[in-house]
Amino acid sequence: MIKVLPFVLLFYGFFRFLGATSLVKSDSLNVYTYDAMMGQSGFGEILKKVFEQKTGAKLKLVSFGSEGEALNQLVIEGEKTKADILLGIDSSLSSRARATKLFAPISKELFEGLDPVADLGSDRLFLPFDFGYLAFIYHKKRFSELEVSGQLSNLREFMISKAPTKRVVIADPRTSSLGFSFLRWTQESCSNQKLLKQCWELFAPKLTTIAPSWSGAYGLFLQGEADWVLSYTTSRAYHLEKENNDSYNILIFKEGHGLQVEGAAVIKSSKKRDLIQAFLKLLVSEEVQKQLPLTQWMYPARQHTPLPKSFKDLPNPKAISFSNELSEDDRKKLLVDWIKWVSHLK
């Protein structure tokens, strides 16, 4: 028996290993995200391919029109959701997401080596994977560099200036995380509620329209329907890489630019802890992070990740992080006030 027992245990262990491997291969991880993450050769598809190669499990990406819509769906489903991860939660939605109590803390070691600027809170509910600087983009043919070379000191001056800030298009803060991040940036720049109201009332007449999403706003800009569009500094890199087009430039404020950070969150009710850990580890690995600049057109959260030349040549503005998180009630109140300030467009 003593001689047979090791063989029996080995035999039993071998079949347990086969069973476990088969289970992982037949299992899947469900990730809620937003539409822009999808598409052929997009970041979502790259992430899916690497994850499935590394784990043998399936990665199911379920997309929604925006990060906010993905979060709304999770709120509707609650603890009965089939989602395991929310991918794309950003700094404009983090306080709202925290209030749902749907998310679990993430292992501390996964945050090691990430850029300190990519911060989504000390509670470790959101693992940052990329970040970008909000900025206004313009076409050199519509404005000479001489017209904007004075470099307005801050966003507030841009909002109230008579020129050259005509025909501006932005994303709607009610439906777009970029739009809400911009609204929060205006809060920082205007310093108090009275000044914020004045800035928006002076800025509103310059808005040709307020688009539901970044893609809608940028499309109008490219069609010549606006002279300025709210986007990211990395939009210039996109035109350089994809079109070899040096015509699009960035207005840089001396005071700094609003920072948007994207992260991943773990659904507390999910039981797939091993797969979740594997996914998050891959998400912040250099192998995956180096794909971000030319797919998401954002900066990778991992420090020292190689960047393409088009990114290295971009201006590196001072980051303006939002000094305080908004409660859900404060967020709703801010939006109600904003609607009044831009009421001529409604």
Secondary structure by P-SEA (a helix, b strand, c coil): cccaaaaaaaaaaaaaaaaaaaaaaabbbbbbbcccccccccaaaaaaaaaaaaccbbbbbbbcccaaaaaaaaaaaccccccccccccccccaaaaaaacccccccccccccccccccccccccccccccbbbbbbbbcccccccccccccccaaaaaaccccccccccccccccaaaaaaaaaaaaaaccaaaaaaaaaaaccccccccccaaaaaaaaaaccccccccccaaaaaaaaccccccccccccccbbbbbbbbbbbcccccaaaaaaaaaaaaacccccccccccccccccccccccccccccccccccccccccccaaaaaaaaaaaaaaacccc
